[in-house]
Amino acid sequence: MAPATASLISAYATGYSHDLLTNTLLATRAPVLVCPAMHTEMWDHPAVQDNLQLLKRRGVVIVDPEDGRLAGGDIGSGRLASTERILTQVEHLLSSSSSSPQRDFSGLNVLVTAGGTREPIDPVRFIGNRSSGKQGHALAEEAHARGAVVTLITTTQLPTSPAIISVAVDTAQQMHDAVMSRSSTADVIFMAAAVADFTPSQIATQKLKKRDGAPKLELHSTVDILAALGSCKSEMQTLVGFAAETRDVQLNAEQKLREKHADLLVVNDVAAPGVGFEFDTNEVVILSATAEHQFVPMTDKRSIAAAVLDAVLSTRMAQQLAPSLGE
């Protein structure tokens, strides 16, 4: 139900069937998602909150409203949740309530990085890149839908399913610290974030002024997170790297796969139309350290994520079979 008024929520909670909508709500055995929208005073009223808690206990999923401008022109809590948040919840609800969901990642702890890091120059400026984080978030959502316990380390504000553990970072060093402190418990790691290769050696404490002339920036290399993960990867841990290239795409990707000691590396040509940064579509090659490479033609990023997860399962199955074949 979107938008769900205080009156409708009350009728649903008390079982007051007085129109087609409430009749349907009381008769259905399907999962129900309620998206409240109302003035702040109504949203804060104990009666409304009690009704929502009652519905939650009955298994109804509530998408809380946001802060913002309301229908009456005032600003406060009660604004209908964004379309992105609602659709994310619908997708999660449908996947978790499916009679035969694909749960092939059940029991696995998955760590995903997403977005582009921002390396500060002064309090208002930074060195960054065009990564939107969409592919990393798609990987997190796909892994979650397939039963994994997912931790997402991200630089973006994209919506995520409530069960996904989201960790906000900004810089390459922050991402390194967040990843390395959690990597030992992860069965699968997707390094999908676009981590800056360089960062300013000194950060100005005050905003740099144009009248003072162009600053001379001295840069130094950031820590290589993928290489660090590859150097300490456990035997049954699967490490997936990502590479955005513009020339010699597969050659550069194969070199990165070897040097970083990853199990898989997903590469795309970001100079191609509709591929990579900021787009909702992607086209990739999944390189494997032990099997044939796989080309995934242009499709949406959630489908790309599904193909990458399938490749991870194949890799892990081969790893598990290897010891027994050697006996």
C-alpha positions, 0 to 999 in steps of 0.5 A: 500500500503506497501511500498508506494514510493513518485512516487506512493503517487503522482500518487494516490493524483493527480489521475494519473492512469497509471498501475494496482495498480493506476487503482485499487486505483482510482476505489476502494470504500474500505478503503485504508491504505498507508505505505510510505517508502523512503529516508529521503530527499524525505520524508521531501519534501513539495510535498510529505507531501502535497500529504499525507495531501491531501490523509488524507483529502480524508479518506486514512489512513497513517502509518508514516515511522520510523527512522532507517537504510534505503535501501541506508545504511544511517540512518534517517526517511523514513524506512517502519513501522514495521509489527506489526504497519501495522497489528495493523492499518489494524485490526483497519481499518477493524473493524471500517469500518465493515458494522455491527461491534460489538459496545457493549462497545460504550459509556464506558470509559475503563482503562487497565493496561499492562506489568510488572513493573520495580523496580530500584536497581541502574541506570542500574538494576531493579527487574522485571518479565516476563510479556510481556504486550500482554494480556493487550494490547489485552484487550485494542484493543478489547475494542477499536474495540467494541466502548469503549474510552480506556486508556492504562497504560503500561510498554511496547513498543507494538504498539497500535491503534492511538485512544487508549490513551497510558500512559507510566509508569515504576514502581509500584508507577508510575502505581498506580499514573496513575491509581488512577488519572484516575479511577474515570472516568472509567466505566470498569477497567482491572488490567492486569499488573503484578505489583511488590509486592516488591521494594527496600527501597533504590535506589543506585545513582550510578551503583553497582560494582561487585568488591564491592561484592553482595549488600544486598537489603532491600525490602518493599511492593509496594502499592496494586493497585487492593485493592485500586481500590476495596475499592473505586469502585463506584456502577456501575463501573466494576473492573476486576483483574488478577492473575498469579498462579503456584499452588492452582490456583483456590483457590488462585484466589477465595481468591483474588477475595474476598479480593480485592472486584473485580467483576471479576478475570481472573486467569491462571496457568503460569506453564502450557505450552503455557500459560501466560507470553511471549506467544501469547496464553493463557488459563484462568478461569474467576471468578465472584463474583456473577455468575458461573466461566467460563473456556476459553481453550487455544487460542490466547490472543485476543480471551481471551480478547473477552471472558473477555469483554463478561463476563464484559457485562454480569456482568454489565447487571446483576448489572443494572437488580438487582435494578429493580428486588428488587423493 
